[in-house]
Amino acid sequence: MKGKILTLTLSLLSLQNMNAQSVYPGLFEDKQKISSGIEYSAKCFDLEDVRLLDSRFKDNMDRDSVWMVSIDVDRLLHSFRTTAGIYAGREGGYMTVKKLGGWESLDCELRGHVTGHLLSAYSLMYAATGSDVFKLKGDSLVSGLAEVQNVYGTGYLSAFPEELINRNIRGKSVWAPWYTLHKILSGLIDQYLYSGNIQALDMATGMGNWAYGKLHNLDDDTRRRMIRNEFGGINESFYNLYALTGDERYKWLAGFFYHNEVIDPLKKNIDDLGTKHTNTFIPKVLAEARNYELSGDAVSRNLSEFFWETMIEKHSFAPGCSSDKEHFFDTGKFSKHITGYTGETCCTYNMLKLSRHLFCWNASSHVADYYERALYNHILGQQDTETGMVAYFLPLETGSHKVYSTPFNSFWCCVGSGFESHAKYAESIYYHNDEGLFVNLFIPSVLTWKERNVKITQLTEFPYKENVTLKVETDKPSGFVVYLRYPSWSKNVKVKVNGKNYRVKTNENGYIEIDRTWKNGDRIDVVYPMELRWEYTPDNKNIAALLYGPVVMAGELGTEGMKEPAPHSNPELYNDYYTYDYNIPEGLEEKAKVNCRKPEDCFTKQGGLKFVSDKGVEVEPLFDVHRQRYVVYWNIENEK
């Protein structure tokens, strides 16, 4: 891309009001036919209610938006139209469209999945910015897909022929057809919820009706055989479709994709995940979380929480990511799996989704701490700040580096989830309950709390600085609690309200409660002290990641031997990131060795978030390290 896409003007992204909704707890009640059967400890704000101010997060969102806008709708629709046999017959004759590459190639069995991701991403970006350009892109995509669905006449909608579904039902080899349909179905639902596109909901119900007709007469042996193949979170989407329509057929479909071999052990608190494919696993738990919210089934809640804790305590690397070459592994050999293929980004994307559900159930700072960890260190750092391209893995092997996508010839799953992730940074900064407001993330932003007629502006340079300021705007005094997260990584947090010291104490969920009647111009100032610390691998106390506050720090190891240009220029190589040779030079391991148990003995602060090791290695946040080799897990040789 070489910066060309980034020259696209952002003047199109002007703000206007719209009514965004969300699939998460406590929202879209006016659009639900099935009401939630549970009580929530916290509820989400609509994405439209929060606007990002200038920050690294806002920069990422802008780069993401420019890339999204640059992708022509006809290119996204090409494979759908070609498969449906209508492409050559369009008015005006044959349209010349440059085909997309990578996972969107016409010979790839996952083609069409990124169109589903972009349906979601356009709607999310519309909600996050209010810009008409994203509404127009989404509407055009929905309209083109409707034409394809009408040609089939059964409700079926895909960029590949229905025979791939038939192969799956017969137990024959096929990549992951229901995974791709999940992305399309989820994208249509998001277009309805976030962008108000009624046609998209009609198309989603058409897909549901087709699926019910296809599957409802299958026996259980056939069902169990076909769902061994990856199907993404299509059962979660069917639960959402059921909630929106009240149609029991969609609830049945969600239950059809219940994977006994995966979920049943979690019901018994069995945490042996073996070497299963991690991102195939997580969405199945997301469906159980959604089932709990709609049915009140405590078993689904318990297994979701048990799985989340298992992931956080046993299967997560320091940046909050998980998996080695996309799979679980023996955590008793954790340090042996610090490789160049750790941290599939889609796994973190889905763990953040699950964390949002759990936070609404328990309003725990423990959940918010993980969310912050994964958001800053993995999702924020996934995107190359020079080009806007994104990485599939977050490599943690010393001397490895991030490997980025290309604008039109990659389109891996992590490209698709990346489009969404960088559009929705604002969704978990704030939550609310009947008593007050949760401030979970320290990201410059403005919250418009319509129900209270209050506006909250958060000003901060966190994590580069430790200070956070909240300013209140209101036409009349309003009484509510402000719940400030007291992070596990900070000590001696200091709070002032209107310039006066406020006694800091936390409630049972890890929040500082400030309960008062707020007036226009009121101000909260918070200082969250940060310090260096080691986070050791569970199996080897001589291998550790360096953190400063919640931020994973990386030592910069130069660019010797790195390939240029980007290695993904060949559209025929679908998975070249998976076997990518980092060509790590000899001698880098020596720079990654230290001999201190107290990191302040080995690292000297240079200002902001920059340090230098006693061997001269410059250290900065992993999310800021791009286009060079690095070390995240250091070898501690001797104690000082």
C-alpha positions in Angstrom: 0.0 0.0 0.0 3.0 2.3 0.8 0.9 4.9 2.4 -1.3 5.6 -0.7 -4.5 4.6 0.9 -3.7 6.8 3.9 -3.9 9.8 1.6 -7.6 9.3 1.2 -9.2 12.3 2.8 -10.8 11.8 6.2 -13.2 14.8 5.6 -15.8 12.2 4.7 -15.9 11.1 8.3 -18.0 14.1 9.6 -20.2 13.3 12.6 -23.9 13.2 12.7 -26.4 11.5 15.1 -27.8 8.1 14.5 -29.4 5.4 16.6 -26.9 2.5 17.0 -27.8 -0.6 19.0 -25.8 -3.5 20.2 -26.1 -7.3 20.7 -24.6 -7.1 24.2 -26.4 -7.1 27.5 -28.9 -4.5 28.4 -29.3 -3.0 25.0 -31.7 -3.2 22.0 -34.7 -4.1 24.2 -36.9 -2.2 21.8 -35.8 -4.5 19.0 -36.1 -7.8 20.9 -39.1 -10.0 20.8 -37.5 -12.2 23.5 -36.6 -10.4 26.7 -33.6 -11.3 28.7 -34.4 -13.5 31.7 -31.5 -12.3 33.9 -30.4 -9.4 36.0 -27.3 -7.5 34.9 -24.7 -6.0 37.2 -23.7 -3.6 34.4 -25.0 -2.6 31.0 -23.3 -1.4 27.8 -23.7 2.0 26.3 -24.6 2.3 22.6 -21.4 2.7 20.5 -22.9 6.0 19.2 -22.8 7.4 22.8 -19.0 7.4 23.0 -16.7 9.4 20.7 -12.9 8.9 20.8 -10.6 11.9 21.2 -7.1 12.0 19.8 -5.0 9.0 20.9 -3.3 5.9 19.6 -6.7 4.3 19.5 -8.2 7.1 17.4 -5.2 6.9 15.1 -5.8 3.1 14.6 -9.5 3.7 14.0 -8.8 6.3 11.4 -6.3 4.0 9.5 -8.8 1.2 9.7 -11.6 3.4 8.3 -9.5 4.5 5.3 -8.7 0.9 4.4 -12.3 -0.1 4.7 -13.5 2.8 2.5 -10.9 1.9 -0.1 -12.3 -1.6 -0.8 -14.7 -1.4 -3.7 -18.2 -3.0 -3.1 -18.2 -4.6 -6.5 -14.9 -6.4 -5.7 -16.5 -7.7 -2.5 -19.6 -8.9 -4.4 -17.7 -10.4 -7.3 -17.4 -14.0 -6.0 -21.1 -13.9 -4.8 -22.3 -12.8 -8.2 -20.1 -15.2 -10.1 -21.2 -18.2 -8.0 -24.9 -17.2 -8.4 -24.4 -17.0 -12.2 -25.6 -13.4 -12.5 -22.4 -11.5 -12.9 -22.2 -11.6 -16.7 -25.8 -10.7 -17.1 -25.8 -7.5 -15.2 -27.2 -4.4 -17.0 -24.6 -2.9 -19.3 -22.9 -6.2 -20.0 -19.9 -7.7 -18.3 -18.3 -5.5 -15.6 -14.6 -5.7 -15.3 -13.7 -6.0 -11.7 -10.3 -6.8 -10.3 -10.6 -9.9 -8.3 -9.6 -10.0 -4.6 -6.8 -12.4 -3.5 -5.9 -14.6 -0.6 -8.8 -16.0 1.3 -11.2 -14.1 -1.0 -9.9 -15.8 -4.2 -12.4 -17.7 -6.3 -10.7 -21.0 -5.6 -10.7 -20.5 -1.8 -13.4 -22.3 0.1 -13.7 -19.5 2.6 -14.4 -16.8 0.0 -17.1 -14.4 1.2 -16.1 -14.3 4.9 -14.5 -10.9 4.7 -17.6 -9.5 3.2 -19.4 -10.6 6.3 -16.8 -9.0 8.5 -17.1 -5.8 6.6 -20.9 -5.7 6.9 -20.2 -5.7 10.7 -17.3 -3.3 10.4 -19.1 -0.7 8.3 -22.0 -0.7 10.7 -19.6 -0.4 13.7 -17.7 2.4 12.1 -21.0 4.2 11.3 -21.9 3.9 15.0 -18.5 5.0 16.2 -18.2 8.0 13.9 -21.7 8.9 12.5 -20.2 9.2 9.1 -22.5 8.6 6.1 -19.7 7.0 4.1 -20.0 3.8 6.2 -23.7 3.8 6.0 -23.6 4.1 2.2 -21.0 1.3 1.9 -23.0 -1.0 4.1 -26.2 -0.3 2.3 -24.6 -0.9 -1.1 -23.2 -4.2 0.1 -26.5 -5.3 1.6 -28.3 -4.4 -1.7 -25.9 -6.3 -3.8 -26.1 -9.4 -1.6 -29.9 -9.2 -1.7 -29.8 -9.5 -5.4 -27.7 -12.7 -5.1 -30.0 -14.1 -2.4 -33.1 -13.5 -4.6 -31.5 -15.4 -7.5 -31.1 -18.5 -5.3 -34.7 -18.1 -4.1 -34.3 -20.3 -1.0 -32.7 -17.9 1.4 -29.3 -19.3 0.8 -26.5 -16.7 0.6 -22.9 -17.3 0.1 -19.9 -16.7 -2.3 -19.5 -20.5 -2.7 -22.0 -23.0 -4.0 -24.3 -24.9 -1.6 -22.4 -28.1 -2.5 -19.8 -27.1 0.1 -22.6 -27.4 2.7 -23.6 -30.7 1.3 -20.1 -32.0 1.6 -20.0 -31.0 5.2 -23.2 -32.8 5.9 -21.9 -35.9 4.2 -18.7 -35.7 6.3 -16.5 -35.0 3.4 -13.4 -32.8 3.4 -14.2 -29.0 3.2 -12.6 -26.0 4.9 -15.3 -24.3 7.1 -18.5 -23.4 5.2 -20.6 -22.7 8.3 -17.9 -20.4 9.6 -18.2 -18.3 6.5 -22.0 -18.3 6.7 -21.7 -17.2 10.3 -19.7 -14.1 9.3 -22.3 -13.2 6.7 -25.3 -13.8 9.0 -23.6 -11.9 11.9 -22.8 -9.0 9.5 -26.4 -8.7 8.3 -27.6 -8.7 11.9 -25.1 -5.9 12.8 -26.2 -3.9 9.7 -29.8 -4.0 11.2 -28.8 -3.3 14.8 -26.1 -0.6 14.2 -27.2 0.9 10.9 -30.9 0.4 11.0 -31.0 -1.6 7.7 -34.3 -3.4 7.7 -33.5 -5.2 4.5 -30.5 -6.8 6.2 -32.7 -8.3 8.9 -35.1 -9.8 6.2 -32.0 -11.4 4.5 -30.8 -12.8 7.8 -34.2 -14.4 8.5 -34.0 -15.8 4.9 -30.7 -17.4 5.8 -32.2 -18.8 9.0 -35.2 -20.2 7.2 -32.9 -21.9 4.6 -30.7 -23.4 7.3 -33.7 -24.8 9.2 -35.0 -26.4 6.0 -31.6 -27.8 5.3 -30.9 -29.2 8.8 -34.1 -30.0 10.8 -34.6 -33.5 9.4 -31.0 -34.6 9.9 -30.4 -37.4 12.5 -28.1 -36.8 15.4 -25.2 -38.9 14.1 -25.1 -36.7 11.0 -25.3 -33.6 13.2 -22.4 -34.7 15.4 -20.3 -35.6 12.4 -20.8 -32.3 10.5 -20.1 -30.0 13.5 -16.7 -31.5 13.9 -15.9 -29.1 11.2 -15.3 -25.5 12.3 -18.5 -23.5 12.3 -17.5 -20.3 14.0 -20.2 -18.7 16.2 -23.1 -19.4 14.0 -25.1 -20.7 17.0 -24.5 -17.3 18.7 -25.9 -15.6 15.6 -29.0 -17.9 15.6 -29.6 -17.0 19.3 -29.4 -13.3 18.3 -31.8 -13.9 15.4 -34.2 -15.7 17.8 -34.0 -12.8 20.2 -34.9 -10.3 17.5 -37.7 -12.3 15.9 -39.0 -14.7 18.5 -39.0 -17.4 15.8 -38.4 -20.7 17.7 -36.8 -22.2 14.6 -33.7 -20.1 15.1 -33.4 -21.1 18.7 -33.6 -24.7 17.5 -30.8 -24.0 15.0 -28.6 -22.6 17.8 -29.1 -25.8 19.7 -28.3 -27.9 16.7 -24.8 -26.5 16.7 -24.2 -27.3 20.4 -20.9 -29.2 20.3 -21.2 -31.9 22.9 -17.6 -33.0 22.9 -16.4 -29.4 23.5 -19.0 -28.0 25.9 -20.0 -31.1 28.0 -16.6 -31.3 29.8 -16.8 -27.6 30.7 -20.1 -28.3 32.5 -18.1 -30.6 34.7 -15.3 -28.1 35.3 -12.9 -30.2 33.3 -10.2 -27.8 31.9 -8.2 -30.2 29.8 -8.4 -28.4 26.4 -5.9 -30.7 24.8 -4.5 -29.4 21.5 -7.9 -28.3 20.1 -8.1 -25.4 17.7 -8.4 -22.4 20.0 -10.5 -20.1 17.8 -12.8 -22.9 16.9 -13.4 -23.4 20.6 -14.1 -19.9 22.0 -17.1 -19.0 19.8 -18.9 -22.1 21.1 -18.6 -20.7 24.6 -19.9 -17.3 23.3 -23.0 -19.1 22.2 -23.5 -20.5 25.7 -23.1 -17.0 27.2 -25.8 -15.8 24.9 -28.0 -18.8 25.8 -27.7 -17.9 29.4 -28.8 -14.3 28.8 -31.8 -15.4 26.8 -32.9 -18.4 28.9 -31.4 -17.9 32.3 -29.7 -21.3 32.1 -27.2 -21.1 35.0 -25.2 -24.1 33.6 -24.4 -22.0 30.5 -23.2 -19.2 32.7 -21.1 -21.4 34.9 -19.3 -23.1 32.1 -18.7 -19.7 30.4 -17.1 -18.3 33.5 -15.1 -21.5 34.1 -13.8 -21.4 30.6 -12.9 -17.7 30.8 -10.9 -18.2 34.1 -9.2 -21.2 32.6 -8.1 -19.2 29.6 -6.9 -16.2 31.6 -5.1 -18.2 34.3 -3.5 -21.0 32.2 -3.6 -20.3 28.5 -2.8 -16.6 28.1 0.5 -15.1 27.3 1.6 -11.8 28.8 -0.1 -9.7 26.0 -3.5 -11.4 26.7 -3.3 -13.5 23.6 -3.5 -17.3 23.4 -2.7 -20.3 21.2 0.5 -21.6 19.4 -0.1 -22.2 15.7 -3.8 -21.6 16.5 -4.0 -24.5 19.0 -4.1 -25.1 22.7 -1.0 -26.8 24.2 0.3 -28.5 27.3 0.5 -25.6 29.7 3.0 -27.6 31.8 5.4 -26.8 28.9 4.3 -23.2 28.5 7.7 -21.7 27.8 8.3 -24.2 25.0 5.4 -22.6 23.1 6.8 -19.1 23.0 7.2 -19.3 19.2 6.8 -17.1 16.1 3.3 -18.4 15.7 1.7 -17.4 19.0 -1.4 -15.3 19.5 -3.9 -15.7 16.7 -5.6 -12.4 16.7 -9.1 -13.8 16.2 -8.7 -15.7 19.5 -8.2 -12.4 21.4 -11.1 -10.7 19.4 -13.4 -13.5 20.7 -12.0 -13.5 24.2 -12.8 -9.7 24.4 -16.3 -10.5 23.3 -16.7 -13.1 26.0 -15.2 -10.7 28.5 -17.9 -8.1 27.7 -20.6 -10.6 28.5 -19.0 -11.6 31.8 -18.5 -8.0 32.9 -22.2 -7.3 32.4 -22.9 -10.3 34.7 -20.5 -9.5 37.5 -19.1 -6.0 37.0 -15.7 -7.3 38.2 -12.5 -5.3 37.8 -10.7 -8.6 37.3 -12.5 -9.0 34.0 -11.8 -5.4 33.1 -8.1 -5.8 33.9 -7.9 -8.6 31.3 -9.8 -6.6 28.8 -7.4 -3.8 29.1 -4.4 -6.1 28.9 -5.5 -7.7 25.7 -6.8 -4.5 24.1 -3.6 -2.5 24.6 -1.0 -5.2 24.0 -2.5 -7.3 21.3 -5.4 -5.6 19.5 -3.9 -2.1 19.5 -0.5 -3.5 18.4 -2.0 -5.7 15.6 -2.1 -2.8 13.2 1.0 -1.5 11.5 1.1 2.3 12.1 2.8 3.0 8.8 0.4 1.2 6.4 -2.7 0.3 8.5 -2.2 -3.4 7.6 -2.6 -6.0 10.3 -0.9 -9.2 11.6 -2.4 -12.7 11.9 -0.2 -13.8 14.8 1.5 -11.9 17.6 4.9 -13.7 17.5 6.6 -13.9 20.9 9.8 -15.8 20.0 12.9 -13.6 20.6 14.0 -12.1 17.3 10.7 -12.6 15.5 8.6 -9.7 14.2 5.1 -8.9 13.2 4.1 -10.1 9.7 1.4 -7.9 8.0 -1.4 -8.4 5.5 -1.7 -6.6 2.2 -4.6 -4.3 1.1 -6.3 -6.7 -1.3 -4.4 -10.1 -1.4 -4.6 -11.5 2.1 -8.0 -11.3 3.8 -7.3 -13.8 6.5 -9.8 -14.2 9.3 -7.6 -11.9 11.4 -7.9 -9.2 8.7 -11.7 -9.5 9.0 -11.8 -9.4 12.8 -9.3 -6.6 12.6 -11.6 -4.5 10.6 -14.2 -4.8 13.4 -11.8 -4.5 16.3 -10.3 -1.2 15.3 -13.8 0.2 14.7 -15.1 -0.5 18.2 -12.5 0.7 20.7 -15.1 2.9 22.3 -17.5 0.1 23.2 -16.0 -0.9 26.6 -14.6 2.3 28.0 -17.8 2.9 30.0 -20.6 0.8 31.4 -23.6 1.8 33.7 -26.1 0.3 36.1 -29.1 1.8 37.9 -26.8 3.5 40.4 -24.0 4.9 38.3 -21.2 4.9 35.8 -18.3 2.5 35.4 -15.0 3.9 34.1 -13.2 0.8 32.9 -10.6 2.0 30.4 -8.4 5.1 30.4 -8.9 6.3 26.8 -9.5 9.9 25.7 -13.2 10.1 24.9 -16.5 11.8 25.4 -19.5 9.9 26.8 -23.1 11.3 26.2 -25.2 9.6 28.9 -28.7 10.4 27.5 -30.7 8.9 30.3 -29.0 11.1 32.9 -28.6 14.1 30.5 -24.9 14.1 31.4 -21.8 14.4 29.3 -18.5 13.0 30.6 -15.2 14.0 29.0 -12.1 11.9 29.8 -8.8 13.5 29.2 -5.6 11.5 29.5 -2.3 10.5 27.8 -2.4 7.1 29.5 -0.4 4.9 29.4 2.4 7.4 28.5 1.4 9.4 31.6 -0.3 8.3 34.8 -2.9 11.0 35.0 -6.6 10.7 34.1 -9.2 13.5 34.3 -12.9 13.3 34.1 -15.0 16.4 33.5 -18.8 16.6 34.0 -21.2 18.6 31.9 -24.9 18.7 33.0 -27.8 21.1 32.7 -28.9 20.4 36.2 -27.5 18.5 39.2 -27.6 14.7 38.9 -26.9 12.2 41.6 -25.1 9.0 40.7 -22.0 6.9 41.6 -18.9 7.0 39.5 -17.1 3.7 39.8 -13.4 4.1 39.0 -11.5 0.9 38.3 -8.7 0.3 40.7 -6.3 -1.8 38.4 -4.5 -4.7 39.9 -1.2 -3.3 38.4 -1.4 0.0 40.3 -0.6 0.9 44.0 -1.4 4.0 46.0 -3.9 5.4 43.5 -4.7 9.1 44.3 -8.1 10.7 43.6 -9.2 14.3 43.8 -12.7 15.7 43.4 -12.8 19.3 42.4 -9.3 19.7 43.7 -9.8 18.1 47.1 -8.3 14.7 48.1 -10.8 11.9 48.1 -10.4 8.9 50.4 -9.6 5.9 48.2 -11.1 2.6 49.1 -12.5 -0.1 46.9 -15.7 -2.1 46.9 -15.8 -5.9 46.6 -15.6 -5.7 42.8 -12.4 -3.6 42.8 -13.9 -0.1 42.1 -13.5 3.2 43.9 -17.0 4.6 44.5 -17.6 8.3 44.3 -21.2 8.9 45.2 -22.4 12.5 45.0 -24.7 14.9 43.3 -22.7 16.1 40.3 -22.9 19.6 39.0 -21.8 21.2 35.8 -18.0 21.7 35.8 -17.3 19.0 38.4 -14.0 17.3 37.9 -12.3 14.1 39.0 -8.5 13.8 38.8 -6.9 10.4 39.2 -3.2 9.3 39.3 -2.5 5.6 38.6 1.1 5.0 39.5 2.9 2.4 37.3 6.1 0.5 37.9 8.1 -2.2 36.1 7.5 -5.8 37.0 8.3 -9.3 35.7 5.5 -11.7 34.7 7.0 -15.2 34.8 6.0 -18.1 32.7 4.2 -20.7 34.8 6.7 -23.5 34.1 10.0 -21.6 34.2 10.9 -18.8 36.7 13.9 -17.8 34.6 11.7 -16.7 31.6 9.6 -13.6 32.1 7.8 -10.8 30.2 8.5 -7.2 31.3 5.5 -5.0 32.1 5.0 -1.4 33.0 1.6 -1.0 34.5 -0.7 -2.9 32.1 1.7 -2.5 29.2 3.9 -5.3 27.9 7.3 -3.9 27.0 9.5 -5.1 24.1 13.2 -4.8 23.5 14.0 -3.6 20.0 16.4 -6.0 18.2 16.8 -4.3 14.8 16.0 -5.4 11.3 18.9 -7.6 10.2 17.7 -10.4 7.8 14.1 -9.2 7.6 12.4 -9.6 4.3 11.3 -6.6 2.3 8.9 -5.9 0.8 6.0 -7.4 2.8 6.0 -11.2 2.4 2.3 -11.5 1.4 2.3 -10.2 -2.1 1.5 -13.5 -3.7 -2.3 -14.0 -3.7 -1.8 -17.8 -4.2 -0.2 -18.2 -0.8 -3.2 -18.4 1.5 -1.3 -19.3 4.7 2.3 -18.1 4.2 2.2 -16.4 7.6 1.8 -19.9 9.1 5.2 -21.2 7.9 6.9 -17.9 7.7 10.7 -18.1 8.2 11.8 -15.3 10.4 15.4 -16.0 9.6 16.5 -15.0 13.1 20.1 -14.0 13.2 22.5 -15.6 15.6 23.4 -13.6 18.7 20.1 -12.0 19.4 19.4 -14.3 22.3 22.4 -12.8 24.1 20.7 -9.3 24.0 17.6 -10.8 25.6 19.4 -12.0 28.7 19.3 -10.1 32.0 20.5 -10.9 35.5 18.1 -9.1 37.8 15.0 -10.2 39.7 14.1 -6.5 40.2 13.7 -5.1 36.7 14.6 -1.6 37.9 18.1 -2.9 38.4 18.4 -3.8 34.7 16.3 -1.2 33.0 16.7 2.6 33.1 13.8 4.9 32.2 14.5 7.3 29.4 11.2 9.2 29.6 7.6 8.4 28.8 7.4 4.7 28.1 10.9 4.2 26.9 13.6 2.3 28.8 17.0 1.0 28.0 18.5 -2.3 29.3 22.0 -2.5 30.9 23.1 -4.1 27.6 21.9 -1.1 25.6 18.7 -2.6 24.3 16.0 0.1 23.8 12.6 -0.9 25.3 9.2 0.5 24.5 5.6 -0.8 24.4 5.0 -3.9 22.3 2.1 -2.1 20.7 4.5 0.6 19.4 7.1 -1.8 18.0 6.6 -2.4 14.3 8.8 -3.4 11.3 11.6 -4.7 13.5 12.6 -7.7 15.6 11.9 -7.7 19.3 12.1 -9.6 22.6 9.1 -9.9 24.9 10.1 -12.9 27.1 13.6 -12.3 28.6 15.9 -14.9 30.0 16.9 -14.2 33.6 20.3 -15.8 34.2 21.4 -14.8 37.7 20.0 -12.9 40.6 21.5 -9.6 41.7 
